[in-house]
Amino acid sequence: MSGKLSQETEKKLQELYEEGLSVAEISRLTEIPVSTVRGHTKVLKEGFRSYSEYREHLAKQKGFASRTEYEEHLAKQKGFASLSEYQEHLAKQKGFASLSEYQEHLANSRQEKLENKVFGAYMKSRLEDTGKTQAWLADELEITEGAVSRYASGRTIPRKKLQKRVFEALDSKYKSIDELLTDYHRGNLRLLI
């Protein structure tokens, strides 16, 4: 079974796969286990854009409206009242007191990712440079202030579809986090992280 990957990582796997790299080469470059890369590239060969799209397809083939509905069904088959109760159980199996504690752990782990740190620092810097606020950005993007706050802190990063709009609102030369990271790695961008 393939591991769960972020949309960014799935996109990177797809790009490397389309370049004709082998599973082993992709695994080495991305530091993702070979078995996970194999599972994800297998679904690309079958014509799906991502592993998530493939899982959604499988759920619909089984007669469910969505993957979430299918996961809810599986949780109930395992004797749990709901998917959230099952997720709570899994969090406790991993040694956490609750699902919220586990989710907090995951959020803290994401904050340690370089892409999250760089994007958050850049976003705060651009807002400061332009004299705008996080509330302004939330209004501009028609998203919650909480979402903007999570981006600024590095707890999460916007999905691909929203990234371009964020950069446009910030009057930035960048169009994606990938472009931002490239400049950061090249030393063309200095940020306080």
C-alpha positions as CSV (number, residue, x, y, z in Angstrom):
1,M,0.0,0.0,0.0
2,S,1.4,3.4,-0.9
3,G,1.9,6.0,1.7
4,K,0.0,9.3,1.9
5,L,1.9,12.1,0.2
6,S,1.2,15.8,0.0
7,Q,-0.1,17.2,-3.3
8,E,3.3,19.0,-3.8
9,T,5.1,15.7,-3.4
10,E,2.7,13.9,-5.7
11,K,3.3,16.5,-8.3
12,K,7.1,16.1,-8.0
13,L,6.8,12.4,-8.4
14,Q,4.7,12.9,-11.5
15,E,7.3,15.3,-13.0
16,L,10.1,12.9,-12.3
17,Y,8.1,10.0,-13.7
18,E,7.3,11.9,-16.9
19,E,11.1,12.6,-17.2
20,G,11.5,8.9,-17.6
21,L,13.3,8.3,-14.3
22,S,13.2,4.8,-12.8
23,V,11.4,4.1,-9.5
24,A,14.8,3.7,-7.8
25,E,16.0,7.0,-9.1
26,I,12.8,8.8,-8.1
27,S,13.1,7.2,-4.6
28,R,16.7,8.3,-4.2
29,L,16.0,11.9,-5.4
30,T,12.9,12.4,-3.2
31,E,14.0,10.2,-0.3
32,I,10.6,8.4,-0.5
33,P,10.6,4.6,0.0
34,V,10.7,2.6,-3.2
35,S,7.4,0.9,-2.4
36,T,5.6,4.2,-2.0
37,V,7.1,5.5,-5.3
38,R,6.2,2.3,-7.0
39,G,2.5,2.6,-5.9
40,H,2.3,6.2,-7.0
41,T,3.9,5.7,-10.4
42,K,1.7,2.7,-11.0
43,V,-1.4,4.8,-10.8
44,L,0.2,7.4,-13.1
45,K,0.8,4.7,-15.7
46,E,-2.9,3.8,-15.4
47,G,-3.7,7.4,-16.4
48,F,-4.6,9.0,-13.0
49,R,-3.1,12.4,-12.1
50,S,-2.4,11.4,-8.5
51,Y,-2.7,8.6,-6.0
52,S,-5.5,10.6,-4.3
53,E,-7.5,10.7,-7.6
54,Y,-7.0,6.9,-7.9
55,R,-8.3,6.3,-4.4
56,E,-11.3,8.5,-5.1
57,H,-11.9,6.4,-8.3
58,L,-11.7,3.1,-6.4
59,A,-14.3,4.4,-3.8
60,K,-16.7,5.3,-6.6
61,Q,-16.1,1.9,-8.3
62,K,-17.3,0.4,-5.0
63,G,-20.5,2.4,-5.1
64,F,-19.6,5.2,-2.7
65,A,-20.1,8.9,-3.5
66,S,-16.6,9.8,-2.3
67,R,-13.5,8.4,-0.6
68,T,-14.6,9.9,2.7
69,E,-17.9,8.1,2.5
70,Y,-16.0,4.8,1.8
71,E,-13.6,5.4,4.7
72,E,-16.6,6.1,7.0
73,H,-18.0,2.8,5.8
74,L,-14.7,1.0,6.6
75,A,-14.6,2.5,10.1
76,K,-18.1,1.2,10.8
77,Q,-17.2,-2.2,9.5
78,K,-14.3,-2.2,12.1
79,G,-16.8,-1.5,14.9
80,F,-16.4,2.2,15.2
81,A,-19.4,4.6,15.3
82,S,-17.7,7.0,12.9
83,L,-14.6,7.8,11.0
84,S,-13.5,10.4,13.6
85,E,-13.8,7.7,16.3
86,Y,-11.6,5.4,14.3
87,Q,-9.1,8.2,13.7
88,E,-9.1,8.9,17.4
89,H,-8.3,5.2,18.0
90,L,-5.5,5.3,15.5
91,A,-4.0,8.4,17.2
92,K,-4.0,6.7,20.5
93,Q,-2.4,3.6,19.0
94,K,0.4,5.9,17.9
95,G,0.9,7.0,21.5
96,F,-1.0,10.3,21.5
97,A,-3.7,11.1,24.1
98,S,-6.2,12.2,21.4
99,L,-6.7,12.9,17.8
100,S,-6.3,16.6,18.3
101,E,-2.9,16.0,20.0
102,Y,-1.8,13.9,17.0
103,Q,-3.1,16.6,14.6
104,E,-1.1,19.2,16.6
105,H,2.0,17.0,16.3
106,L,1.5,16.8,12.5
107,A,1.0,20.6,12.3
108,N,4.2,21.1,14.3
109,S,6.0,18.7,12.0
110,R,4.8,20.6,8.9
111,Q,6.1,23.9,10.5
112,E,9.5,22.4,10.4
113,K,9.4,21.8,6.7
114,L,11.6,24.3,4.8
115,E,8.8,25.1,2.2
116,N,6.4,26.0,5.1
117,K,9.0,28.2,6.8
118,V,10.1,29.9,3.6
119,F,6.6,30.6,2.4
120,G,5.4,31.8,5.8
121,A,8.4,34.2,6.2
122,Y,8.0,35.4,2.7
123,M,4.3,36.1,3.1
124,K,4.8,38.0,6.3
125,S,7.6,40.0,4.7
126,R,5.5,40.9,1.7
127,L,2.6,42.0,3.8
128,E,4.9,44.1,5.9
129,D,6.6,45.6,2.8
130,T,3.2,46.6,1.3
131,G,1.7,47.8,4.6
132,K,-1.1,45.2,4.3
133,T,-2.5,42.9,7.0
134,Q,-3.4,39.2,7.2
135,A,-7.0,40.3,7.5
136,W,-6.7,42.2,4.2
137,L,-5.2,39.2,2.5
138,A,-8.0,36.9,3.8
139,D,-10.6,39.3,2.3
140,E,-8.7,39.6,-0.9
141,L,-8.5,35.8,-1.3
142,E,-12.0,35.2,0.1
143,I,-10.6,32.7,2.7
144,T,-10.6,32.8,6.5
145,E,-8.2,34.8,8.6
146,G,-7.4,31.6,10.3
147,A,-6.1,30.1,7.0
148,V,-3.9,33.1,6.4
149,S,-2.6,32.9,9.9
150,R,-1.7,29.2,9.4
151,Y,0.1,30.1,6.2
152,A,2.1,32.9,7.9
153,S,3.1,30.6,10.8
154,G,4.1,27.7,8.5
155,R,1.5,25.3,9.9
156,T,0.1,24.8,6.4
157,I,0.7,26.1,2.9
158,P,-2.0,26.9,0.3
159,R,-3.0,24.3,-2.3
160,K,-1.6,24.8,-5.8
161,K,-4.8,26.4,-7.0
162,L,-4.6,29.1,-4.3
163,Q,-0.8,29.7,-4.5
164,K,-0.9,31.8,-7.6
165,R,-3.6,34.0,-6.2
166,V,-1.7,34.5,-3.0
167,F,1.4,35.6,-4.9
168,E,-0.7,37.9,-7.1
169,A,-2.3,39.5,-4.1
170,L,1.1,40.1,-2.6
171,D,2.2,41.7,-5.8
172,S,5.0,39.1,-6.0
173,K,7.2,38.1,-8.9
174,Y,6.6,34.4,-7.9
175,K,3.7,32.3,-9.0
176,S,4.3,29.2,-6.9
177,I,6.1,28.0,-3.8
178,D,8.4,26.0,-6.0
179,E,9.7,29.2,-7.7
180,L,10.1,30.8,-4.3
181,L,12.1,27.8,-2.9
182,T,14.3,27.8,-6.0
183,D,15.3,31.4,-5.4
184,Y,15.8,30.7,-1.7
185,H,18.1,27.8,-2.4
186,R,20.1,29.8,-4.9
187,G,20.6,32.5,-2.3
188,N,18.7,35.1,-4.3
189,L,16.2,35.5,-1.4
190,R,17.0,36.3,2.2
191,L,14.4,35.7,4.8
192,L,14.3,35.5,8.6
193,I,13.2,31.9,9.3
